[in-house]
Amino acid sequence: MRVDPVSVVHEYLRGIPELAAAVTGDLVGREPNETAIYIEHAGGYRAVRDSMDRADITFQVYSEHRDEAAELAYLVRELLLEGLPGRRVGGALVLDVSEGISPRYAPDSTSREHSYLGEVSIFVTESS
């Protein structure tokens, strides 16, 4: 199986109009205090030989205002847990999503910007 789980989550979240501009796979070119939703692959494993992967995905929400960062982080959490399972996205079928870490306050260690960090596991298989 050759599905990039970050691409799946990235494409799904960019399809949500209120989040589209903020979703990113890297922080290159981002200025401090710009709202951003950073998606990163944190690990995982092959769950079923040649047919299903479990991918651990972290999402980190940056914002100038702590309450906005929290609100967006919990919205991302809700969308991933409740909206993503059963969807076909970018050549993949998302079978299920489970929570690894609920969003928690994690200010950026360099800039001290407000940030919330969460993690989900997605169970994905190739879809034609």
N, C-alpha and C positions, 0 to 999 in steps of 0.2 A: 504494500500500500504506500502511496506517495503523496498523500494529502498533507499540505502545510496547515496545521491547526491555527496558527496565527493569522494566516490569510482568511480562513473561514470566519473567525471572530471579527477580524478587521472589516471584512466585506459586509457582514451582518450589521455591525454597529454603524458603519458609514451609510447604510441604507435607512437609518433612522434620521429623518430630517433635522431634528433638534440637536443631534450629536455629530452629524457628518463632518462639519468643519473642525471639530476638536479631536477626532480620532486619529491616532498616529501610530506607526510602528517604530518610530525613533524620535528623538528629541532634537535632531539636527535643525538648526535655524530657528528654533523656538526661543522667544525672548522671555525672561523672567516675568511672572505674573500674567502670562497668556494662559487662558484656559486650555488644557490639553488632557486627553485620555490616552495614556500610553499602554499599548498591549504588548506583552512579552511572553515568550514560551519559557516556562519554568521547569519543565521536565515531563515525565510520563513514561509509558511503556506500551508494548504490543500486548493487548488484552486477549485477542483471539487470533491465532495464527493466520496471517495473510488476509484478514478481513476486518479487524477492528482495532483501533488505537485508542488509548486513553492519553490525553494531553492535558497537562497542568498549565493553565494560562493565568498570569497575573495581569491585573489592570490597576493602573495608578492614575488617579485624577489630580491634576494640579489646577489651582485657581488662586486668584488674588485674595479671595474671601473664603474663610474656613467654612462657613455655612453653605456656600455654593459648591465647594469641593465635596462636602459630605452629601449634599443633595444629589449631585451627579453620580457619585460613587454608588449610592443606594439605587439610583435609577439604572445604572449599568448592571448592577447585581440582579435586579428584578428582570431586566430584559434578557440577560443570559440564562437565568434559572427558569423563567416562565415562558419566554418567547422563542428561545433558540431550539429547544428539543423538538425533534420531528421535522425540522426545516432542511431543505436542500439548499446549500450555499456553495458556490464555486466548485462544483465537482464532488462535493461531499454531502452525505446525509448525517446530520447530527442526531444520534440515537437518544442521548441523554446528557444532562449537565448536572453536576453536583457541586456543592460548595465546599471549598477547602478552608478558606479564611474569609470571614465576613469583613466588610470594609472597616479598617481601623485607621486612626489618625497616625500619619507617618510623615512629619514635615521633612522636606528635602534637606539632606545633611550639609549641602554646600550653600544653597541660596536661602535656606530656611523658609521657603515658600510653603503655603498650606497644601497638604497632599493627603489623600486617603488611598490606601492600598488594600486590594482584595484579591482572592484567588479562587478560580473554579477549575474543575476537571471536566473536560468534554470527551464524550465517547463518540467516535466518528468512524465512518466507513466510506469507501468510495461509492459514488452514485453516478449512474450514466444518464 
